[in-house]
Amino acid sequence: MPVGLFRVCLLVITAIVNHPLFFPKENGTVPENTEEIIQKMKEREESLRLEQLRLEQEIADQEATQKALEKAAVVVEESKEEKVRWDMWTALSMVIFLLIELWRQDFQEGNWQDIGGEEDDMAVLGKAFKGVAFPDKAVLASFYEKRILGTTGDMARMREMVEGFADDLLEALRSVCNRDADMEVEDCMGVGSMYENWRVRKPFVCDLIVPFAPPEPYCFCCQTWCSGDSFPPDEQGYGTIKVCRADEDATGCICDKTKLGEDMLCLLHSQVSSTRPSSEMEDLLCFKNTQYLDANQVMKWFQIAVTKAWNRISHKYEFDLSFSLLDSPGALKIKFKSGKSIAFNLTPVVQYENSDVYFISHFPRSSLAADTPSSTHWFLTFAVYERRFIQLVSKTLPANACHVSCLQILSFLHGKQCSLTGPSGLTNYHLKTVLLHLLQARPSQDWAPEKLEVRLQDMLKFLEKCLHEKKLYHFFIGNGKIPAELGFPVIFQRAEPLNLFRPFVLRRDIYRKMVDTFHEMLRNMSALINEYTVHVPLPHTNGIPQTILIL
């Protein structure tokens, strides 16, 4: 009974549990829920896809930005490298420029000794020497002895006669001048080829310079192109001379340097006092309405003074004296009754400070000076130091050294060529400058008399190089190797080198004439020398003077 009851209860419980009203069918809504879920899943998938696309786009943009930044970084790096390379080339260019400048300085100072190589090596001659027949030692020696040595005695006698007369003339000039109001004239000095013993062509002309100074209370205040004042390039080598009173100096009254008030008066100087020269001195010395010494005014004063001096002493001499050039202050000519004449130049100059550098008012014709910028610009001449340098170097050279002989021969050839083809811009002063550079560059033993031939070739080679480069530097200006014994002013040694060929750089017609004259002189050299050479029989020459053909 209990078991049966238990079974009935279990059956009832089972029926109740499994009744459909009690538990709904779980799968009854599955179709509807599944479509909704699928739809939501599709929407979610679409949103995820769109988000993925957005993220991919952002990643792509970031990658593009990163690439742009990397590219910009590369460009910056390359630009830095390029700048480094450019800075390197700039620095290298500056170094090269400095080396060239140092070489140029050394070259103008005479450090070009190595251009020659072996003395007897004829192959080092320039292009202008190709095919030129150069006279040998025997022919040159014969020519020098016959044509040049004979003139030495004539020059000595002429110098003595001219110097004596010039001293007498200047003494008379001092006597006719007013010592209180006129110029003070000092003793004359001989300069140039006649006093350096290398003048060879006639007529012989003595060049004498006469320093002069103003009377008290005046003085000359000199300014040069290298003294710190601004001078344009075409005024290099020139200076100005200001006429001042002696009390116009750096330690003078403060009223000259400070603007005083209207109600203030300097107790040392009255209102009527003036630092300008008086009208008499101004008319005599200065350019109109300035305090600067005028070369034309000086020329007029000097010619009038010389004329008065000659009138005073003319009765003592049996010759006439006249001016050979009216545009030169003292180009004088002595004419004897026999018809013979002697020419000499007596040129007034102004001393630069306490040195032997002088401001010269006029140069003789066919000389160094080009067109003067104005009559208040005076050219500086170093003629006294040039003469002293040659004398100083001559003491260290072998006996009968050939340096003067080289200059004499070259001057003779150049003069002969100019007489055939007309004058050129090349002057004897340029030839002397070449010799001065060589004298400083070559050791003393190189100027032995037997080396005349090779030293003459050196001068021609150096001159050819200068003509080709259009550069021939002044020997003294900018030359730091001037011997201390000369006492040369340091201000000119430290100055920028002065190119003597600069006036011809822009004047191509004159430059072309110079070069043509030089080349023509080389071609005619052998013929000109042989014309004045004594017959020199040499072995194996059949009596014909030998020449060396330069190929």
VOGU-3710 file (C-alpha; in Angstrom, 3 decimals, decimal comma):
1> mpvglfrvcl> 0,000/0,000/0,000  2,678/2,531/0,808  4,577/1,543/-2,254  1,510/1,942/-4,402  0,786/5,292/-2,861  4,310/6,388/-3,433  4,074/5,448/-7,099  0,781/7,332/-7,503  2,352/10,433/-5,959  5,415/10,222/-8,148
11> lvitaivnhp> 3,252/9,921/-11,228  1,199/12,928/-10,208  4,328/14,991/-9,543  5,785/13,964/-12,880  2,620/14,940/-14,681  2,486/18,232/-12,996  6,122/19,017/-13,809  5,765/18,130/-17,447  2,477/19,964/-18,003  2,913/22,444/-20,963
21> lffpkengtv> 1,142/25,217/-19,139  3,593/25,097/-16,380  6,725/25,355/-18,588  6,322/27,027/-21,958  8,189/25,693/-24,916  11,658/27,105/-24,927  12,016/26,903/-28,710  8,715/28,479/-29,460  10,232/31,999/-30,194  13,554/30,908/-31,577
31> penteeiiqk> 12,844/31,895/-35,182  11,872/35,446/-34,273  14,786/36,022/-31,822  17,353/34,614/-34,217  16,514/37,049/-37,038  16,690/39,974/-34,658  20,010/38,807/-33,315  21,314/38,250/-36,821  20,173/41,734/-37,817  21,890/43,231/-34,813
41> mkereeslrl> 24,973/41,210/-35,524  24,985/42,508/-39,113  24,601/46,069/-37,901  27,373/45,509/-35,404  29,530/43,970/-38,106  28,872/46,955/-40,380  29,750/49,401/-37,616  32,858/47,403/-36,879  33,783/47,441/-40,563  33,256/51,198/-40,736
51> eqlrleqeia> 35,312/51,651/-37,576  38,006/49,447/-39,085  38,009/51,549/-42,244  38,235/54,723/-40,154  41,084/53,296/-38,133  42,865/52,130/-41,305  42,454/55,647/-42,752  43,850/57,181/-39,589  46,746/54,736/-39,640  47,380/55,569/-43,294
61> dqeatqkale> 47,297/59,281/-42,503  49,682/58,772/-39,618  52,002/56,740/-41,819  51,903/59,500/-44,491  52,599/62,109/-41,844  55,440/60,005/-40,475  56,881/59,573/-43,950  56,625/63,346/-44,567  58,372/64,016/-41,281  61,059/61,483/-42,112
71> kaavvveesk> 61,492/63,035/-45,570  61,717/66,516/-44,068  64,267/65,231/-41,598  66,272/63,749/-44,458  66,099/67,061/-46,363  67,224/68,957/-43,261  70,038/66,502/-42,744  71,071/66,782/-46,379  70,926/70,566/-46,157  73,096/70,413/-43,061
81> eekvrwdmwt> 75,543/68,186/-44,871  75,429/70,515/-47,896  76,002/73,499/-45,621  78,912/71,691/-44,018  80,310/70,957/-47,467  79,718/74,580/-48,534  81,404/75,839/-45,366  84,277/73,512/-46,092  84,628/74,840/-49,657  84,310/78,407/-48,379
91> alsmviflli> 87,052/77,823/-45,836  89,191/76,112/-48,469  88,646/79,037/-50,862  89,656/81,485/-48,149  92,808/79,489/-47,452  93,655/79,437/-51,163  93,002/83,179/-51,399  95,251/83,856/-48,404  97,991/81,684/-49,900  97,736/83,582/-53,180
101> elwrqdfqeg> 97,862/86,880/-51,314  100,923/85,765/-49,350  102,557/84,627/-52,573  101,762/87,990/-54,165  103,282/89,810/-51,204  106,392/87,661/-51,390  106,591/88,145/-55,128  106,459/91,920/-54,932  109,045/91,820/-52,138  111,450/90,033/-54,439
111> nwqdiggeed> 110,968/86,386/-53,399  110,902/85,094/-56,945  114,487/83,907/-57,167  113,481/80,445/-58,263  112,057/81,539/-61,603  115,368/81,162/-63,305  116,449/77,642/-62,414  119,905/76,923/-63,743  121,672/80,035/-64,909  122,700/78,563/-68,236
121> dmavlgkafk> 119,362/76,917/-68,960  118,082/78,868/-71,941  114,859/76,832/-72,079  113,269/78,805/-69,228  112,834/81,931/-71,330  109,240/83,012/-72,001  107,211/82,780/-75,160  108,406/86,178/-76,372  111,943/84,768/-76,589  111,100/81,923/-78,920
131> gvafpdkavl> 113,340/82,172/-81,948  115,129/85,312/-80,683  118,844/85,484/-81,431  120,508/86,512/-78,178  124,103/87,830/-78,361  126,702/85,771/-76,559  129,153/86,938/-73,898  131,899/88,013/-76,317  129,547/90,122/-78,418  128,003/91,769/-75,347
141> asfyekrilg> 131,419/92,517/-73,869  132,607/94,085/-77,123  129,439/96,129/-77,458  129,654/97,375/-73,878  133,264/98,378/-74,205  132,788/100,200/-77,506  129,422/101,852/-77,052  128,929/102,442/-73,316  132,234/102,679/-71,442  133,284/105,731/-73,427
151> ttgdmarmre> 130,389/107,783/-72,046  131,410/107,529/-68,384  134,015/110,264/-68,554  131,634/112,618/-70,388  129,002/112,159/-67,675  131,435/112,913/-64,869  132,597/116,181/-66,493  129,042/117,273/-67,192  127,869/116,536/-63,629  130,688/118,598/-62,184
161> mvegfaddll> 129,974/121,556/-64,460  126,174/121,499/-63,908  126,431/121,150/-60,119  128,798/124,086/-59,854  126,559/126,319/-61,942  123,404/125,202/-60,091  124,956/126,056/-56,726  125,875/129,515/-57,979  122,390/130,032/-59,438  120,653/129,012/-56,205
171> ealrsvcnrd> 122,885/131,264/-54,141  121,880/134,156/-56,389  118,248/133,103/-56,041  118,490/133,340/-52,255  119,975/136,796/-52,524  117,128/138,166/-54,665  114,382/136,656/-52,484  112,869/138,383/-49,508  114,028/136,276/-46,575  111,047/137,365/-44,458
181> admevedcmg> 108,277/136,731/-47,009  109,642/134,413/-49,694  110,556/130,741/-49,904  113,629/129,322/-48,210  115,599/127,337/-50,802  118,047/124,644/-49,727  120,984/123,091/-51,599  120,253/120,918/-54,637  120,794/117,152/-54,847  121,546/115,064/-57,917
191> vgsmyenwrv> 119,278/112,086/-58,636  118,481/109,752/-61,489  120,504/107,945/-64,131  123,266/110,553/-64,396  124,109/110,193/-60,708  123,604/106,429/-60,620  126,044/106,048/-63,565  123,787/104,186/-65,963  122,805/106,936/-68,409  123,925/105,919/-71,906
201> rkpfvcdliv> 121,926/107,876/-74,446  122,559/111,435/-75,432  121,750/114,176/-74,828  122,842/113,802/-71,230  120,482/115,554/-68,813  121,261/116,082/-65,128  118,275/115,913/-62,759  118,606/118,048/-59,639  115,989/118,483/-56,921  115,800/121,608/-54,746
211> pfappepycf> 113,974/121,358/-51,384  112,166/124,524/-50,331  110,166/125,625/-47,296  107,883/128,569/-46,472  109,049/131,458/-44,296  108,083/131,803/-40,661  105,518/131,555/-39,181  104,331/129,114/-41,843  105,081/125,421/-42,257  104,071/122,549/-44,505
221> ccqtwcsgds> 101,750/119,813/-43,189  102,062/116,801/-45,497  99,431/114,121/-46,033  100,017/110,973/-48,088  97,689/108,348/-49,508  98,962/105,827/-46,920  98,733/108,063/-43,848  95,185/106,978/-43,003  93,342/109,534/-45,101  91,006/108,257/-47,787
231> fppdeqgygt> 92,563/108,610/-51,236  90,897/107,093/-54,319  92,846/104,404/-56,231  93,966/106,818/-58,957  95,633/109,008/-56,293  97,845/106,303/-54,797  101,432/107,497/-54,764  100,312/111,098/-54,311  99,874/113,416/-51,363  98,788/116,918/-50,482
241> ikvcradeda> 100,691/119,707/-48,763  98,812/122,069/-46,496  100,218/125,495/-45,668  99,749/126,117/-41,938  100,981/128,494/-39,340  103,536/127,156/-36,894  101,038/127,452/-34,018  98,503/125,224/-35,831  99,458/121,962/-34,205  97,925/119,297/-32,039
251> tgcicdktkl> 98,863/121,149/-28,842  97,466/124,478/-30,002  94,662/126,519/-28,502  91,394/124,787/-27,666  89,459/127,415/-29,621  90,565/125,706/-32,817  88,888/122,451/-31,719  85,808/123,568/-29,743  82,900/125,728/-30,831  82,776/128,630/-28,401
261> gedmlcllhs> 79,574/130,415/-27,473  78,625/133,745/-28,991  79,432/135,531/-25,751  82,813/133,797/-25,312  86,140/135,090/-26,627  89,510/133,371/-26,685  92,036/135,439/-24,727  94,906/134,167/-26,896  93,364/134,999/-30,265  91,434/138,083/-31,229
271> qvsstrpsse> 88,348/137,923/-33,430  90,270/139,302/-36,388  93,038/136,710/-36,157  92,857/133,891/-38,690  94,635/130,607/-39,140  94,532/131,017/-42,911  97,624/132,298/-44,689  97,838/135,950/-45,511  96,734/137,039/-48,962  100,359/137,433/-50,039
281> medllcfknt> 101,303/133,918/-48,995  98,050/132,543/-50,394  98,719/134,078/-53,794  102,256/132,732/-53,748  101,670/129,201/-52,532  98,114/127,951/-52,452  95,351/126,951/-54,765  92,516/129,449/-54,940  90,508/129,688/-51,707  92,363/126,753/-50,113
291> qyldanqvmk> 95,365/126,154/-47,892  96,829/123,484/-50,185  100,101/124,052/-51,984  99,542/124,422/-55,708  102,127/122,953/-58,105  101,354/125,505/-60,817  101,789/128,405/-58,410  105,100/126,947/-57,287  106,204/126,589/-60,902  105,461/130,264/-61,602
301> wfqiavtkaw> 107,255/131,379/-58,460  110,314/129,245/-59,216  110,618/130,353/-62,835  110,401/134,016/-61,824  112,958/133,488/-59,053  115,386/131,659/-61,386  115,040/134,406/-63,980  115,878/137,077/-61,394  118,822/135,027/-60,130  120,233/134,577/-63,633
311> nrishkyefd> 119,950/138,288/-64,362  122,106/138,907/-61,313  124,953/136,536/-62,266  124,711/136,361/-66,067  127,661/138,756/-66,478  129,966/136,122/-64,937  129,347/133,518/-67,641  129,982/133,396/-71,362  126,841/131,480/-72,257  123,099/131,996/-72,340
321> lsfslldspg> 120,525/130,355/-70,078  116,927/129,702/-71,093  113,930/127,537/-70,227  113,633/124,590/-72,594  110,118/123,657/-71,395  107,660/126,249/-70,139  105,424/123,628/-68,499  108,260/122,458/-66,235  109,524/124,673/-63,403  113,244/124,292/-64,006
331> alkikfksgk> 113,937/122,647/-67,374  116,970/124,768/-68,244  119,356/124,825/-71,171  122,846/126,296/-71,259  123,809/127,399/-74,756  127,438/128,193/-75,558  128,582/130,549/-78,270  130,001/127,576/-80,155  126,463/126,233/-80,584  126,810/123,389/-78,112
341> siafnltpvv> 124,261/123,118/-75,329  123,751/121,372/-71,997  120,323/120,601/-70,573  119,482/120,002/-66,937  116,391/119,945/-64,723  116,234/121,961/-61,519  112,999/120,853/-59,841  111,556/122,241/-56,574  110,471/119,613/-54,027  109,013/119,503/-50,510
351> qyensdvyfi> 110,543/117,234/-47,891  108,264/114,668/-46,258  108,737/115,083/-42,506  112,376/114,324/-41,594  113,018/111,756/-44,323  114,581/111,850/-47,774  111,226/111,214/-49,416  110,110/114,287/-51,341  106,940/115,637/-52,904  107,862/116,658/-56,438
361> shfprsslaa> 105,887/119,285/-58,318  106,626/118,187/-61,884  108,340/115,315/-63,621  110,340/115,761/-66,811  108,593/114,627/-69,967  108,616/110,910/-70,821  109,168/110,046/-67,198  107,296/108,071/-64,567  104,372/110,283/-63,637  101,038/109,841/-65,333
371> dtpssthwfl> 98,349/112,508/-65,471  98,259/114,272/-62,103  94,787/114,203/-60,471  95,011/117,946/-59,736  97,566/120,686/-59,167  97,231/120,205/-55,389  98,308/116,543/-55,627  102,054/116,034/-55,510  103,784/112,815/-56,481  106,219/111,279/-54,001
381> tfavyerrfi> 109,717/110,539/-55,269  112,077/108,063/-53,618  115,000/108,923/-55,901  117,411/109,656/-53,037  116,774/106,255/-51,441  117,082/104,541/-54,825  120,518/106,026/-55,311  121,553/105,056/-51,780  120,270/101,502/-52,197  122,301/100,995/-55,365
391> qlvsktlpan> 125,382/102,385/-53,621  124,796/100,158/-50,577  124,313/96,989/-52,620  127,315/97,795/-54,830  129,590/97,530/-51,789  128,651/93,851/-51,368  128,975/92,854/-55,030  132,076/91,424/-56,733  134,545/93,780/-58,377  133,319/95,148/-61,715
401> achvsclqil> 129,860/93,732/-61,049  127,509/93,604/-64,036  124,364/95,125/-62,474  124,909/98,612/-63,882  126,028/97,147/-67,216  122,740/95,215/-67,514  120,700/98,356/-66,936  122,817/100,356/-69,367  122,458/97,796/-72,155  118,713/97,426/-71,630
411> sflhgkqcsl> 118,239/101,200/-71,489  120,234/101,595/-74,709  118,186/98,944/-76,527  114,914/100,442/-75,339  115,962/103,948/-76,370  117,049/102,759/-79,799  113,765/100,930/-80,322  111,748/103,993/-79,292  113,688/106,094/-81,792  112,604/103,637/-84,502
421> tgpsgltnyh> 108,966/103,000/-83,582  108,136/105,985/-81,371  107,910/106,323/-77,573  105,790/103,990/-75,474  104,544/103,930/-71,911  107,597/101,912/-70,897  110,244/104,178/-69,352  113,762/103,922/-67,996  112,316/104,116/-64,499  110,473/100,849/-65,118
431> lktvllhllq> 113,744/99,278/-66,253  115,511/100,527/-63,123  112,719/99,125/-60,946  113,268/95,711/-62,530  116,964/95,921/-61,640  116,222/96,946/-58,044  113,984/93,891/-57,576  116,675/91,641/-59,044  119,393/93,147/-56,860  117,361/92,269/-53,789
441> arpsqdwape> 116,425/88,791/-55,025  119,777/87,572/-56,351  122,795/86,761/-54,139  125,869/88,934/-54,543  127,940/86,333/-56,409  125,344/86,210/-59,189  126,441/89,668/-60,320  129,996/88,754/-61,238  131,136/90,402/-64,514  131,194/87,091/-66,410
451> klevrlqdml> 127,468/86,641/-65,744  126,402/89,687/-67,706  124,592/87,580/-70,305  122,390/85,583/-67,920  121,582/88,591/-65,728  120,491/90,561/-68,782  118,236/87,652/-69,708  116,838/87,696/-66,171  115,869/91,341/-66,542  114,157/90,668/-69,845
461> kflekclhek> 112,309/87,633/-68,459  111,125/89,559/-65,426  110,007/92,489/-67,573  108,127/90,139/-69,899  106,326/88,588/-66,925  105,376/92,012/-65,560  104,023/93,124/-68,929  102,011/89,924/-69,248  100,494/90,335/-65,766  100,241/94,138/-66,065
471> klyhffigng> 101,942/94,377/-62,689  105,257/95,991/-61,831  105,389/96,916/-58,171  107,231/99,941/-56,851  110,427/98,756/-55,225  110,138/100,732/-51,976  106,385/101,066/-51,353  105,135/97,991/-49,513  108,560/96,331/-49,431  109,259/95,114/-45,892
481> kipaelgfpv> 112,790/93,950/-46,767  114,400/97,339/-47,284  117,786/97,371/-45,488  117,602/99,133/-42,140  120,788/101,052/-42,970  118,836/103,238/-45,378  116,589/104,608/-42,625  113,581/104,285/-44,880  110,232/105,466/-43,358  108,222/102,549/-41,983
491> ifqraeplnl> 104,905/104,051/-43,093  105,771/103,382/-46,741  107,099/99,900/-46,046  103,760/98,947/-44,492  101,690/100,540/-47,244  99,838/98,564/-49,901  102,202/97,774/-52,822  101,937/100,291/-55,642  101,571/98,892/-59,168  103,499/101,116/-61,592
501> frpfvlrrdi> 101,611/99,571/-64,522  98,201/100,446/-63,087  97,751/103,581/-65,284  98,027/101,338/-68,357  95,436/98,745/-67,311  92,492/100,831/-68,534  94,400/102,458/-71,406  94,722/99,517/-73,737  96,216/101,517/-76,582  99,215/102,539/-74,462
511> yrkmvdtfhe> 99,543/99,051/-72,999  99,448/97,498/-76,454  102,131/99,934/-77,581  104,318/98,941/-74,607  104,035/95,244/-75,387  104,648/95,740/-79,111  107,703/97,888/-78,399  109,106/95,254/-76,041  108,618/92,421/-78,541  110,062/94,505/-81,363
521> mlrnmsalin> 113,071/95,324/-79,192  113,678/91,602/-78,602  113,540/90,874/-82,312  115,907/93,740/-83,144  118,233/93,206/-80,185  120,911/91,245/-81,996  120,959/93,641/-84,959  121,148/96,721/-82,723  124,024/95,292/-80,700  125,930/94,005/-83,710
531> eytvhvplph> 125,656/97,435/-85,296  127,861/98,859/-82,533  130,059/95,810/-81,964  133,707/95,655/-82,908  134,597/92,715/-85,125  135,383/89,846/-82,746  137,020/86,837/-84,456  135,984/83,694/-82,659  137,061/80,136/-83,340  134,919/78,231/-85,842
541> tngipqtili> 132,854/81,308/-86,667  134,677/82,601/-89,769  134,810/86,018/-88,149  131,007/86,296/-87,772  129,857/87,335/-84,287  128,095/84,469/-82,635  124,529/84,603/-81,484  122,500/82,064/-79,601  119,198/81,152/-81,180  116,568/80,654/-78,529
551> l> 114,094/78,031/-79,701
//
